[in-house]
Amino acid sequence: MDAKAKRGARLRRHGRVRKKIAGDATRPRLAVYRSNRHIYVQLIDDRTAATITQASDREVPDEGKTARAKAVGALIAKRAKEAGIERAVFDRGGRLYHGRVAALAEGAREGGLQI
């Protein structure tokens, strides 16, 4: 599978997921973006199209990509609690729930965020 087909498949998966889920003020969407080098996450209220809070692996110590992803999950959970949010809908961005994406979700759960 070439890179163009792989990206297209991910975008189709992401579109299917986005048809079904949407975040609001009480239960925002926890949107994950993963590049080859970094991982970013936002809590988004889709009704007002506003980002409530965000975190990235540039804010945590460098211990390897998977460990950084887990630390980002804990960081977003902490910031969500500060914003008064306890629950979120997980949007994996069309990526498989595996590796860094799964580590981020586990870190958020361990930080107290219900996904």
C-alpha positions as CSV (number, residue, x, y, z in Angstrom):
1,M,0.0,0.0,0.0
2,D,1.5,3.3,-1.0
3,A,1.5,6.4,1.1
4,K,-1.3,8.1,-0.8
5,A,-3.6,5.1,-0.4
6,K,-2.7,4.7,3.3
7,R,-3.5,8.4,4.0
8,G,-6.8,8.1,2.1
9,A,-7.8,5.0,4.2
10,R,-7.0,6.9,7.4
11,L,-9.1,9.9,6.3
12,R,-12.0,7.6,5.4
13,R,-11.8,5.9,8.8
14,H,-11.7,9.4,10.4
15,G,-14.7,10.5,8.5
16,R,-16.7,7.5,9.6
17,V,-15.8,8.2,13.3
18,R,-16.6,11.9,13.0
19,K,-20.1,11.2,11.7
20,K,-20.9,9.4,14.9
21,I,-19.2,11.5,17.6
22,A,-19.3,15.2,18.6
23,G,-18.2,16.9,21.7
24,D,-20.1,19.5,23.7
25,A,-19.3,21.7,26.8
26,T,-20.0,18.9,29.3
27,R,-18.4,16.1,27.3
28,P,-15.9,17.5,24.8
29,R,-14.1,15.6,22.1
30,L,-10.6,14.5,22.9
31,A,-9.0,14.8,19.5
32,V,-5.6,13.2,19.0
33,Y,-3.1,14.1,16.2
34,R,-0.1,11.9,15.8
35,S,2.8,12.8,13.5
36,N,5.9,10.7,13.1
37,R,7.8,12.7,15.7
38,H,5.2,14.3,18.0
39,I,1.7,13.7,19.4
40,Y,-0.9,16.5,20.2
41,V,-4.3,16.4,21.9
42,Q,-7.1,18.9,22.2
43,L,-10.4,19.0,24.1
44,I,-12.9,20.4,21.7
45,D,-16.4,21.7,22.1
46,D,-17.9,21.1,18.7
47,R,-21.0,23.1,19.3
48,T,-19.1,26.3,19.6
49,A,-16.1,25.1,17.6
50,A,-13.8,26.0,20.4
51,T,-10.7,24.4,21.9
52,I,-11.1,24.1,25.7
53,T,-7.5,23.0,26.4
54,Q,-4.7,21.3,24.7
55,A,-1.4,19.5,25.4
56,S,1.5,18.2,23.3
57,D,4.6,16.0,23.9
58,R,6.8,19.1,23.6
59,E,5.7,19.9,27.1
60,V,6.9,16.7,28.7
61,P,10.3,15.2,29.3
62,D,11.8,13.1,26.4
63,E,11.6,9.4,27.5
64,G,10.7,7.8,24.2
65,K,7.6,8.4,22.1
66,T,5.2,6.0,23.8
67,A,6.2,7.2,27.3
68,R,5.8,10.8,26.1
69,A,2.3,10.0,24.8
70,K,1.3,8.6,28.1
71,A,2.6,11.7,29.9
72,V,0.6,13.9,27.5
73,G,-2.5,11.9,28.4
74,A,-1.9,12.6,32.1
75,L,-1.3,16.2,31.3
76,I,-4.5,16.7,29.3
77,A,-6.4,14.9,32.2
78,K,-5.0,17.4,34.7
79,R,-5.9,20.4,32.5
80,A,-9.4,19.0,31.9
81,K,-9.9,18.7,35.7
82,E,-8.8,22.3,36.1
83,A,-11.4,23.3,33.4
84,G,-14.1,21.3,35.3
85,I,-14.3,18.5,32.8
86,E,-14.4,14.9,34.0
87,R,-15.7,13.0,30.8
88,A,-14.7,13.2,27.2
89,V,-15.4,11.4,23.9
90,F,-12.2,9.9,22.4
91,D,-11.4,10.8,18.8
92,R,-8.4,8.8,17.6
93,G,-8.2,10.6,14.3
94,G,-8.7,7.5,12.1
95,R,-5.6,5.9,13.7
96,L,-5.6,2.4,15.1
97,Y,-6.1,2.2,18.9
98,H,-2.6,0.9,19.3
99,G,0.8,2.2,20.4
100,R,1.1,5.9,21.1
101,V,-2.7,6.6,20.6
102,A,-3.6,3.8,23.2
103,A,-0.8,5.1,25.6
104,L,-2.3,8.6,25.4
105,A,-5.7,7.3,26.2
106,E,-4.4,5.1,29.1
107,G,-2.5,8.1,30.5
108,A,-5.7,10.2,30.4
109,R,-7.7,7.5,32.1
110,E,-5.0,7.2,34.8
111,G,-5.2,10.9,35.3
112,G,-8.9,10.7,36.1
113,L,-10.5,11.5,32.8
114,Q,-13.4,9.2,31.8
115,I,-13.2,8.3,28.1
